């Protein structure tokens, strides 16, 4: 059974809107990273400058990749919930124990970063 891409997740947010937002944010982040690197290039004049700038860029990229990974996981979970509800399946078997642990770890990471 196919999932309804126009299923309302919350307020007036549809699943298709969520997917579009993720795509748009990913493209926007890609452009921001490219712009950041282009702005930093002229500032790097020697190895000392590079050794200071590269770790900052690396950290920014890692955070971006981790955020994208969490969005993909969240989207997969929402998709499973929508498919399960469209089939009339209301049991709690949508997430595996490993996925539940990953979600809790991701939530903990977010809470630690915000404090």
MOJO-V78959 format. One record per residue. RES is the residue in one letter. PHI is phi as a letter, one per 40 degrees, with the letter a starting at -180 (999 if undefined). OMEGA is omega in radians with two decimals (none if undefined). BURIAL is I if it has 9 or more other C-alpha atoms within 8 Angstrom, else O. Layout:
# MOJO-V78959
RES_PHI_OMEGA_BURIAL, RES_PHI_OMEGA_BURIAL
This chain:
# MOJO-V78959
X_999_-3.13_O, X_c_3.12_O, X_c_3.10_O, X_c_-3.12_O, X_c_3.13_O, X_b_3.09_O, X_c_-3.14_O, X_c_3.13_I, X_c_3.08_O, X_a_-3.06_O, X_f_3.09_O, X_b_-3.14_O, X_c_3.09_I, X_c_3.10_I, X_d_3.13_I, X_c_3.08_O, X_c_3.11_O, X_c_3.13_I, X_c_3.13_I, X_c_3.11_O, X_c_3.13_O, X_c_3.13_I, X_c_-3.12_O, X_c_3.14_O, X_c_3.12_O, X_c_3.12_I, X_c_3.13_O, X_c_3.12_O, X_c_3.11_I, X_d_3.11_O, X_c_3.13_O, X_c_3.13_O, X_c_3.11_I, X_c_3.13_O, X_c_3.12_O, X_d_3.14_O, X_c_3.13_I, X_c_3.11_O, X_c_-3.10_O, X_c_-3.11_I, X_d_-3.11_O, X_c_-3.12_O, X_c_-3.11_O, X_c_-3.08_I, X_b_-3.12_O, X_a_-3.09_O, X_c_3.13_O, X_c_3.09_O, X_d_-3.13_I, X_c_-3.11_I, X_c_3.08_O, X_c_-3.05_O, X_c_-3.04_I, X_d_3.10_O, X_c_3.09_O, X_c_3.12_O, X_c_3.14_I, X_d_3.14_O, X_c_3.11_O, X_d_3.13_O, X_c_-3.14_I, X_c_3.11_O, X_c_3.13_O, X_c_3.14_I, X_c_3.14_O, X_c_3.10_O, X_c_3.11_O, X_c_3.12_I, X_c_3.11_O, X_c_3.10_I, X_c_3.11_I, X_c_3.11_O, X_c_3.13_O, X_c_3.13_O, X_c_3.11_I, X_c_3.13_O, X_c_3.12_I, X_c_3.13_O, X_c_3.12_I, X_c_3.12_I, X_c_3.14_I, X_c_3.12_I, X_c_-3.14_I, X_c_-3.13_I, X_c_3.11_I, X_c_3.10_I, X_c_-3.11_O, X_g_-3.14_O, X_c_-3.10_O, X_b_3.12_O, X_c_-3.07_O, X_c_-3.06_O, X_c_-3.11_O, X_c_-3.13_I, X_b_3.02_O, X_c_3.10_O, X_c_3.11_O, X_c_3.12_O, X_c_3.09_O, X_c_3.12_I, X_c_3.11_O, X_c_3.12_O, X_c_3.11_O, X_c_3.09_O, X_c_-3.14_O, X_c_3.11_I, X_c_3.11_O, X_c_3.09_O, X_d_-3.14_O, X_c_3.14_O, X_c_3.14_O, X_c_-3.12_O, X_c_-3.11_O, X_c_-3.14_O, X_c_none_O
